[in-house]
Amino acid sequence: MTKTASFAVVHFSVAFGVAFALTGSVVIGGLVALVEPMVNTVAYHFHEKVWDRIRARRAAHVSPGSQGPMMAA
């Protein structure tokens, strides 16, 4: 969760900078910087969970001692 939190801080900063540069508005920049990264951070958290499950399933399908699908003769 620490990785997700640090990603959120960087994302807030980038989102504000881009929105402010495009609009010149501190208010719009601030709103975009709060709303978009919060939604994206939650999406990122679940994206990581999905990939963890994919990795676990792949590991479960490779039996011990096998060389995997790429190494089969």
C-alpha positions as CSV (number, residue, x, y, z in Angstrom):
1,M,0.0,0.0,0.0
2,T,3.0,2.3,0.5
3,K,3.8,2.0,-3.2
4,T,0.2,3.0,-4.1
5,A,0.3,6.0,-1.7
6,S,3.6,7.3,-3.1
7,F,2.3,6.9,-6.6
8,A,-0.8,8.9,-5.6
9,V,1.4,11.9,-4.4
10,V,3.3,11.9,-7.7
11,H,0.1,11.6,-9.7
12,F,-1.6,14.5,-7.8
13,S,1.4,16.7,-8.6
14,V,1.4,15.8,-12.3
15,A,-2.3,16.1,-12.7
16,F,-2.3,19.5,-11.1
17,G,0.6,20.7,-13.3
18,V,-1.0,19.5,-16.5
19,A,-4.5,20.8,-15.7
20,F,-3.1,24.2,-14.6
21,A,-0.9,24.5,-17.7
22,L,-3.8,23.7,-20.0
23,T,-6.4,25.9,-18.3
24,G,-4.5,28.5,-16.3
25,S,-6.9,28.0,-13.5
26,V,-5.8,27.0,-10.0
27,V,-9.4,25.9,-9.2
28,I,-9.7,23.6,-12.2
29,G,-6.2,22.4,-11.8
30,G,-6.9,21.6,-8.1
31,L,-10.2,19.8,-8.9
32,V,-8.6,17.7,-11.6
33,A,-5.6,17.0,-9.3
34,L,-8.0,15.7,-6.6
35,V,-10.5,13.8,-8.6
36,E,-8.6,12.1,-11.4
37,P,-5.7,10.7,-9.4
38,M,-8.0,9.4,-6.7
39,V,-10.0,7.5,-9.2
40,N,-6.8,6.3,-11.0
41,T,-5.1,5.3,-7.7
42,V,-8.1,3.1,-6.8
43,A,-8.0,1.6,-10.3
44,Y,-4.3,1.0,-10.0
45,H,-4.7,-0.8,-6.7
46,F,-7.3,-3.2,-8.2
47,H,-5.2,-3.6,-11.4
48,E,-2.3,-4.8,-9.2
49,K,-4.6,-7.3,-7.4
50,V,-5.8,-8.7,-10.8
51,W,-2.2,-9.1,-12.0
52,D,-1.3,-10.8,-8.7
53,R,-4.1,-13.3,-9.3
54,I,-2.9,-13.8,-12.9
55,R,0.7,-14.5,-11.7
56,A,-0.6,-16.9,-9.1
57,R,-2.7,-18.9,-11.6
58,R,0.2,-19.1,-14.0
59,A,2.5,-20.3,-11.3
60,A,-0.1,-22.9,-10.2
61,H,-0.4,-24.2,-13.8
62,V,3.4,-24.8,-14.1
63,S,4.0,-28.1,-12.3
64,P,7.2,-28.6,-10.3
65,G,10.0,-30.0,-12.4
66,S,8.4,-28.9,-15.7
67,Q,10.3,-26.5,-17.9
68,G,7.1,-24.6,-18.9
69,P,5.4,-24.3,-22.3
70,M,8.3,-22.6,-24.0
71,M,10.8,-25.3,-23.2
72,A,8.7,-28.4,-24.0
73,A,10.1,-30.6,-26.8
